[in-house]
Amino acid sequence: MKLSNSKLVSLTIGVLVGIWCLAIFIIAGHFEPALQYSGGITCGLVAGALSILYLMVYRNSPGSQAVEVGAISVYVTNCYVIAAMVSNTVFVLTGNGGFNKFLLLWNVVIIAVYIIVILYVEKDAQRLSDQLDRTEQMLSNSIDISGKLGAILGIVEDNEVRNRILKLKEAVDYSTNITTASTLESEKKMECQLDELMSLLINRGDLSAVKDKIREAEITWKIRGSAGSSRR
């Protein structure tokens, strides 16, 4: 079974918190009664449970294109768990591990800081994820046009037609590949013209009609190029 990063980190945190609890019981086992360190143990378990809940349920990853940003939330979570375990260990070993106001106040503070930081990280991750989705959507039209031209090249037989299609594909490949409001109409028109051209070639339509359709596509792409270069 392949584990995702979130599941792997969650499993690691769960194991570490379990080992930590066992170590606290062993180290502080001479305390009587057990309530003298039950507060520290409980707060440590809460930190582990909260971090695992976030990683498994609420964490938002912007995807493989932004691994570094996605790793920030994991890093912050690890820091929070370590801070909780270290601080609660200190409380236990100094004889203040019961449910006293200082222990509870400190744990509430680090939980609050963790939540605030995670909210900011999640906001940035969501913003980046939306931005990547928009960019991918903007790039898709030109990629589809280039793909259509490649498919046409695969079936065309006439050398003159092939050369014109190849030249048009090069123009598409080397032009700006970002779709804007000013280029969208031309791109949609171009796709329709290429579909019609493909149909003509498959059905072995008249060569002059094929050349006319190529000329229409060439003009459309020039208009699209002018609109793309003048965008602001």
C-alpha positions in Angstrom: 0.0 0.0 0.0 1.4 3.4 -1.1 1.2 6.1 1.6 0.7 9.8 0.8 2.9 12.3 2.4 0.1 13.4 4.8 -0.6 9.8 5.8 3.1 9.0 6.3 3.7 12.1 8.5 0.5 11.3 10.4 1.7 7.8 11.1 5.1 9.1 12.2 3.5 11.6 14.6 1.2 8.9 16.0 4.2 6.6 16.7 6.3 9.4 18.2 3.5 10.6 20.5 2.9 7.0 21.6 6.7 6.5 22.3 6.7 9.9 24.1 3.8 8.9 26.4 5.5 5.6 27.2 8.7 7.4 28.0 6.9 9.9 30.3 5.3 7.0 32.2 8.6 5.4 32.6 10.6 8.5 33.5 8.0 10.0 35.8 6.7 6.7 37.1 7.9 7.5 40.6 5.4 10.4 40.9 2.4 9.8 43.2 -0.3 10.1 42.5 -0.4 9.8 38.7 -2.5 13.0 38.4 0.8 14.9 38.9 1.6 14.3 35.3 -1.7 13.4 33.7 -2.2 17.0 32.5 1.0 17.0 30.5 0.2 13.6 29.0 -3.3 14.7 28.1 -2.0 17.9 26.4 0.6 15.9 24.5 -2.1 13.5 23.2 -4.3 16.4 22.2 -1.4 17.9 20.2 -0.8 14.6 18.4 -4.6 14.1 17.7 -5.0 17.7 16.5 -2.0 17.5 14.1 -3.1 14.2 12.7 -6.7 15.4 12.3 -5.4 18.4 10.3 -3.1 16.4 8.1 -5.6 13.7 7.3 -8.8 15.8 6.9 -8.2 19.5 6.5 -4.8 19.9 4.8 -5.0 21.5 1.4 -2.1 20.8 -1.0 -1.6 23.0 -4.1 -0.3 19.9 -6.0 2.9 18.6 -7.4 3.7 21.8 -9.2 4.2 23.6 -5.9 5.6 20.9 -3.6 7.6 23.5 -1.5 4.5 25.5 -0.6 2.6 22.3 0.3 5.4 21.2 2.6 5.2 24.3 4.7 2.0 23.1 6.5 3.7 19.7 7.3 6.8 21.6 8.6 4.6 23.9 10.8 2.7 20.8 12.1 5.9 19.0 13.0 7.2 22.1 14.8 3.9 22.3 16.8 4.0 18.6 17.9 7.7 18.9 18.9 7.0 22.1 20.8 4.1 20.5 22.6 6.0 17.4 23.6 9.1 19.2 24.7 7.2 21.8 26.8 4.9 19.2 28.4 7.9 17.0 29.2 9.5 20.0 31.0 6.2 20.5 33.0 6.2 16.9 34.0 9.8 16.6 35.0 9.6 19.8 37.1 6.6 18.4 39.0 4.1 20.7 37.3 2.5 18.1 34.9 -0.9 18.1 36.5 -3.9 20.1 35.3 -2.6 23.4 36.6 -3.3 26.9 35.1 0.2 27.4 33.8 0.3 24.1 31.9 -3.2 24.6 30.4 -2.5 28.3 29.5 0.8 27.4 27.7 -0.9 24.6 25.7 -3.7 26.9 24.7 -1.2 29.5 23.5 0.7 27.1 21.3 -2.5 25.6 19.9 -3.7 29.1 19.1 -0.4 30.0 17.4 -0.5 26.8 15.5 -4.0 27.3 14.2 -3.3 30.9 13.2 -0.2 30.0 11.3 -1.9 27.0 9.6 -4.9 29.3 8.5 -2.4 31.6 6.8 -0.6 28.7 5.2 -3.9 27.2 4.0 -5.0 30.5 2.6 -1.7 30.8 0.6 -2.0 27.2 -0.6 -5.5 27.7 -1.8 -4.6 30.9 -3.6 -1.7 29.1 -5.3 -3.8 26.1 -6.2 -6.5 28.4 -7.8 -3.7 30.3 -9.7 -2.2 27.1 -11.0 -5.7 25.9 -12.1 -6.3 29.2 -14.0 -2.9 29.0 -15.6 -3.5 25.4 -16.7 -6.8 26.5 -18.1 -5.3 29.4 -20.0 -2.6 27.2 -21.5 -5.0 24.5 -22.7 -6.4 26.3 -25.7 -3.1 26.8 -27.5 -2.0 23.3 -26.6 -5.2 21.9 -28.1 -4.6 23.9 -31.3 -1.1 22.7 -31.6 -2.3 19.1 -31.0 -4.9 19.5 -33.7 -2.3 20.7 -36.2 -0.1 17.8 -35.3 -2.9 15.4 -36.0 -3.6 17.0 -39.3 0.1 16.7 -40.3 -0.2 13.0 -39.6 -2.9 12.5 -42.4 -2.0 15.1 -45.0 -0.5 13.8 -48.2 0.0 16.9 -50.4 3.5 18.4 -50.0 2.3 22.0 -50.4 -0.4 21.5 -47.8 1.9 19.7 -45.5 4.4 22.6 -45.6 1.7 25.2 -45.0 0.4 23.2 -42.0 3.9 22.7 -40.6 4.5 26.5 -40.9 1.2 27.2 -39.2 2.1 24.8 -36.4 5.4 26.4 -35.8 3.7 29.8 -35.6 1.3 28.4 -33.0 4.2 26.7 -31.0 6.4 29.7 -30.9 3.7 32.3 -30.1 2.5 33.3 -26.7 0.5 30.4 -25.3 -1.5 32.3 -22.7 -5.2 32.7 -23.4 -6.8 36.1 -22.6 -10.2 37.6 -23.1 -9.0 39.2 -26.3 -7.6 36.0 -27.8 -10.2 33.5 -26.7 -12.6 34.2 -29.6 -9.9 33.8 -32.2 -8.7 30.5 -30.6 -12.3 29.1 -30.6 -12.7 30.1 -34.2 -9.3 28.5 -35.1 -10.3 25.2 -33.5 -13.5 25.1 -35.5 -11.6 25.8 -38.7 -9.1 23.1 -37.9 -11.9 20.6 -37.3 -13.4 21.5 -40.7 -10.0 21.1 -42.3 -9.5 17.7 -40.7 -12.9 16.7 -42.0 -12.0 17.8 -45.5 -8.7 15.8 -45.4 -10.4 12.7 -44.0 -13.1 12.8 -46.7 -10.6 13.7 -49.4 -12.2 17.0 -50.1 -11.3 19.3 -53.0 -7.7 20.5 -52.7 -8.7 24.1 -53.3 -11.2 23.9 -50.4 -8.4 22.5 -48.2 -6.1 25.4 -49.2 -8.8 28.0 -48.6 -9.5 26.5 -45.1 -5.7 26.7 -44.3 -5.7 30.3 -45.4 -8.6 31.1 -43.1 -6.8 29.4 -40.2 -3.6 31.4 -41.0 -5.5 34.7 -41.0 -7.3 33.8 -37.7 -4.0 33.0 -36.0 -2.4 36.2 -37.2 -5.4 38.1 -35.7 -5.0 36.1 -32.5 -1.3 36.8 -32.4 -1.9 40.6 -32.7 -4.4 40.4 -29.9 -2.1 38.4 -27.7 0.9 40.7 -28.3 -1.1 43.8 -27.4 -2.6 42.5 -24.2 -2.0 44.5 -21.0 
